Amino acid sequence: MNQVITVSILDDHKVVTDGLRSVLNLRSDIQVTDVSNTVDSLMAQLVDRQPDVLILDYSLSSTVVGETRTGLTVAEDVLSKYPHVKILMLSMHESADVIVPCIEIGVHGYMLKSERDFDIAGAIRQVMENGAYFSPEIATQLALSIQRYKQDQIDITDRELEILEALFQGCTAKEAGIRLGISPKTVESHRKNLMEKFQAKNVTHLIYLALHQGYLQVGEKKTT
């Protein structure tokens, strides 16, 4: 017999929480222990008992101490206090810009409210058994996002990074060569390759692009 999964729900729309509770109450393997329509209510309940899974609305309009709380900030707060609680985010947003931050803070699942085959019980079960659940549409968005991210990255060698750092610090080809133990001609060859990889118009443009894309950090100093 499967273990009964305890579930808590937070959504600031009562019609949503009532609907989810009605659906889940039909399951013998899932028990809804708490339902909240405000963040304050949820956090008070969690002090006394924590569920196996917290179903959390991403687009909350609730306020605490006058500050608007999003599902993301609530999830971060819950995970810091109760790291054993698994969080399943419910959302209308399918943009990677919204999903990725949720994953980065440790949310275990992300489910679209508009999902065609909306199976909240199945998602809860997957979160418990597999540690993760993402709507098929979300999985596609993440795959495309990762693909674009990889395509946008410029593959540079350790030596090319050293050349970039030297150029950033104002070194001439001769000075960079002395620092790195290579000839000025080799420095110029690496610089040309970097210009082509970044599609830079000049060295200033190259440094700008390298800074913008995170290959160089302002204030970083390299010892000689």
C-alpha positions as CSV (number, residue, x, y, z in Angstrom):
1,M,0.0,0.0,0.0
2,N,1.3,3.4,-1.0
3,Q,2.2,5.9,1.8
4,V,-0.3,8.6,2.3
5,I,1.1,12.0,1.1
6,T,0.2,15.0,3.2
7,V,-0.5,18.2,1.2
8,S,-0.9,21.8,2.1
9,I,-2.3,24.4,-0.4
10,L,-1.7,28.1,-0.7
11,D,-3.6,30.2,-3.3
12,D,-5.1,33.6,-2.7
13,H,-8.3,32.6,-4.6
14,K,-10.6,30.5,-2.5
15,V,-12.3,29.0,-5.5
16,V,-8.9,27.5,-6.5
17,T,-8.1,26.1,-3.1
18,D,-11.7,24.7,-2.8
19,G,-11.4,23.1,-6.2
20,L,-8.0,21.5,-5.5
21,R,-9.1,20.2,-2.1
22,S,-12.2,18.6,-3.7
23,V,-10.2,16.9,-6.3
24,L,-7.5,15.6,-3.9
25,N,-10.0,14.5,-1.3
26,L,-11.1,11.8,-3.8
27,R,-7.7,10.2,-3.5
28,S,-7.0,7.6,-0.8
29,D,-3.2,8.1,-1.1
30,I,-3.3,11.9,-0.6
31,Q,-4.5,13.9,2.4
32,V,-5.0,17.6,2.4
33,T,-4.0,18.7,5.8
34,D,-4.2,22.5,5.4
35,V,-5.6,25.1,3.0
36,S,-4.5,28.8,3.1
37,N,-5.6,31.9,1.2
38,T,-2.9,34.1,2.8
39,V,0.8,33.8,3.3
40,D,0.4,34.6,7.0
41,S,-2.0,31.7,7.5
42,L,0.4,29.3,5.7
43,M,3.5,30.3,7.7
44,A,1.5,30.0,11.0
45,Q,0.4,26.5,10.0
46,L,3.9,25.4,9.1
47,V,5.1,26.1,12.6
48,D,3.0,23.3,14.0
49,R,3.0,20.9,11.1
50,Q,4.7,20.6,7.7
51,P,3.2,18.7,4.8
52,D,5.1,16.4,2.5
53,V,4.2,18.7,-0.5
54,L,3.2,22.3,-0.5
55,I,1.1,23.4,-3.6
56,L,2.0,27.1,-4.0
57,D,0.4,29.7,-6.3
58,Y,3.1,31.7,-8.1
59,S,1.1,34.8,-8.7
60,L,0.1,35.7,-5.1
61,S,-1.5,39.1,-4.3
62,S,-1.2,38.6,-0.6
63,T,0.8,41.1,1.5
64,V,2.9,40.7,4.6
65,V,4.0,43.7,6.6
66,G,2.9,45.9,3.6
67,E,5.1,44.1,1.1
68,T,3.8,42.0,-1.8
69,R,4.9,38.4,-1.6
70,T,5.3,36.3,-4.8
71,G,5.2,32.6,-4.9
72,L,8.9,32.7,-5.5
73,T,9.7,34.6,-2.3
74,V,7.3,32.4,-0.3
75,A,9.0,29.3,-1.7
76,E,12.4,30.6,-0.8
77,D,11.2,31.4,2.8
78,V,9.6,28.0,3.2
79,L,12.6,26.1,1.9
80,S,15.0,27.9,4.2
81,K,12.9,27.1,7.2
82,Y,11.6,23.7,6.2
83,P,14.0,22.2,3.6
84,H,12.3,18.8,3.8
85,V,9.0,20.2,2.4
86,K,8.7,19.6,-1.4
87,I,7.1,22.5,-3.3
88,L,4.9,22.2,-6.4
89,M,4.4,25.6,-8.0
90,L,1.2,26.3,-9.8
91,S,1.4,29.1,-12.4
92,M,0.0,30.6,-15.6
93,H,3.5,31.6,-16.6
94,E,5.5,29.4,-19.0
95,S,8.4,31.7,-19.7
96,A,11.9,30.4,-18.8
97,D,12.5,33.8,-17.1
98,V,9.9,32.8,-14.5
99,I,10.6,29.1,-14.3
100,V,14.4,29.1,-14.0
101,P,14.5,31.2,-10.8
102,C,12.1,28.8,-9.2
103,I,14.4,25.9,-10.1
104,E,17.4,27.8,-8.9
105,I,16.0,28.3,-5.4
106,G,15.0,24.6,-5.1
107,V,11.4,24.3,-6.1
108,H,10.6,20.6,-6.9
109,G,7.9,21.0,-9.5
110,Y,6.3,23.6,-11.7
111,M,2.8,22.9,-13.2
112,L,0.7,25.1,-15.5
113,K,-2.8,25.8,-14.5
114,S,-3.7,25.7,-18.2
115,E,-2.2,22.2,-18.6
116,R,-4.5,20.3,-21.0
117,D,-4.4,17.0,-19.0
118,F,-4.4,18.7,-15.6
119,D,-3.5,15.9,-13.1
120,I,-2.6,17.5,-9.8
121,A,-2.5,14.2,-8.0
122,G,-0.2,12.7,-10.5
123,A,2.1,15.7,-10.2
124,I,2.2,15.4,-6.5
125,R,3.0,11.7,-6.7
126,Q,5.8,12.3,-9.1
127,V,7.3,15.0,-6.9
128,M,7.3,12.6,-4.0
129,E,8.6,9.6,-6.0
130,N,11.0,11.2,-8.4
131,G,11.8,14.5,-6.7
132,A,10.6,16.6,-9.6
133,Y,7.6,17.3,-11.9
134,F,7.4,19.8,-14.8
135,S,4.5,20.2,-17.2
136,P,5.3,18.9,-20.7
137,E,5.0,22.4,-22.0
138,I,7.5,23.6,-19.3
139,A,9.9,20.8,-20.1
140,T,9.9,22.0,-23.7
141,Q,10.5,25.6,-22.7
142,L,13.4,24.6,-20.5
143,A,15.0,22.5,-23.2
144,L,14.8,25.4,-25.7
145,S,16.1,27.8,-23.1
146,I,19.1,25.6,-22.3
147,Q,19.7,25.1,-26.1
148,R,19.7,28.9,-26.6
149,Y,21.9,29.4,-23.6
150,K,24.5,27.0,-25.0
151,Q,24.3,28.5,-28.5
152,D,24.9,32.0,-27.0
153,Q,28.0,30.9,-25.1
154,I,31.4,31.6,-26.7
155,D,33.9,28.8,-26.3
156,I,37.3,30.4,-25.4
157,T,40.5,28.7,-24.2
158,D,42.3,29.4,-20.9
159,R,45.0,31.2,-22.9
160,E,42.5,33.3,-24.7
161,L,41.0,34.3,-21.3
162,E,44.4,35.3,-20.1
163,I,44.8,37.4,-23.2
164,L,41.4,39.0,-22.5
165,E,42.4,39.8,-19.0
166,A,45.7,41.4,-20.2
167,L,43.9,43.5,-22.8
168,F,41.4,44.6,-20.1
169,Q,44.2,45.8,-18.0
170,G,45.6,47.8,-20.8
171,C,48.6,45.6,-21.8
172,T,50.1,45.9,-25.2
173,A,50.8,42.8,-27.2
174,K,54.5,43.0,-26.1
175,E,53.5,43.5,-22.4
176,A,51.0,40.6,-22.5
177,G,53.6,38.4,-24.2
178,I,56.2,39.1,-21.5
179,R,53.6,38.4,-18.8
180,L,52.4,35.1,-20.3
181,G,55.8,34.0,-21.7
182,I,54.7,34.0,-25.3
183,S,55.7,36.2,-28.3
184,P,53.8,39.4,-29.2
185,K,52.9,37.7,-32.5
186,T,51.2,34.9,-30.6
187,V,49.3,37.4,-28.5
188,E,48.2,39.2,-31.7
189,S,47.0,35.8,-33.1
190,H,44.9,35.1,-30.0
191,R,43.5,38.6,-30.1
192,K,42.5,38.1,-33.7
193,N,40.7,34.9,-32.8
194,L,38.9,36.5,-29.9
195,M,37.8,39.4,-32.2
196,E,36.3,36.8,-34.6
197,K,34.7,34.7,-31.8
198,F,33.0,37.7,-30.2
199,Q,32.4,39.4,-33.6
200,A,34.0,42.5,-32.1
201,K,34.7,45.6,-34.2
202,N,37.8,46.5,-32.2
203,V,39.5,45.8,-28.9
204,T,37.3,48.2,-27.0
205,H,34.3,46.5,-28.4
206,L,35.8,43.1,-27.5
207,I,36.4,44.2,-23.9
208,Y,32.8,45.5,-23.7
209,L,31.3,42.2,-25.0
210,A,33.5,40.1,-22.7
211,L,32.4,42.2,-19.7
212,H,28.7,42.1,-20.8
213,Q,28.8,38.3,-21.2
214,G,30.6,37.6,-17.9
215,Y,34.0,36.6,-19.1
216,L,35.6,39.6,-17.3
217,Q,34.8,41.1,-13.9
218,V,35.3,44.8,-13.1
219,G,37.8,45.2,-10.3
220,E,39.4,41.8,-10.9
221,K,43.2,42.0,-10.9
222,K,45.6,39.4,-12.2
223,T,48.9,39.1,-10.5
224,T,52.0,39.0,-12.6
